[in-house]
Amino acid sequence: MLLVKFIVLLLLGFVIISLFSGLYFLVKDKGQSNRTVNALSVRIGLSILAIVVVMIAGATGVIELNPSPLSTRNNVPTTVDENSGAEAEPPVIGGGRRPIGATE
């Protein structure tokens, strides 16, 4: 897991280096060469590679992904109120709209 994080951070570092080298070539060459385009193409390729590494690591279980908030909304367990013994309403997750006329 630590190796995957290190690889992703390394790739993102190379993305930033490529971005600034593209800026340097843009200013220095004044549009007379293809070095800016090449540097930015390398940046795009490294970004895609970083995304693919994260997707593969998440699919294989090497890194643990956060659950979707939409999938946990319906799976909230009901709790029992300790004082009355009745089921308490599950906590509201998110800020959905209330029906017209609803009061709290």
C-alpha positions, 0 to 999 in steps of 0.5 A: 500500500505504501509503495502504491502511494509512493508511485502515485506521489512520484507520478504527480511530482513528475506531472508538476515538473512537466507542467513547469517545463512546458511553461519554461519552453513556452516562454523561452521558445516563443512558439518556435518549437514543439517542446511545449507541446511535447512537455504538455503531452508528457504531463497528460500521459503521466496524469492518465497513468496516475489515474490508472494506477489508482483505479487498479490499486482500488480494484485489487484492494491494495488501497481502500477507497471511501464508500459512496455517500449515496450507498450509505444513505439507505443503509443507515442502521436504526438505533434504539433510544435508551430512555424510552426503548423505542426506535429512534429515527436514523440520523439525516445525512446530507441536506436534502429538501424538505417537503412544503409545509414541513416543520421541525 
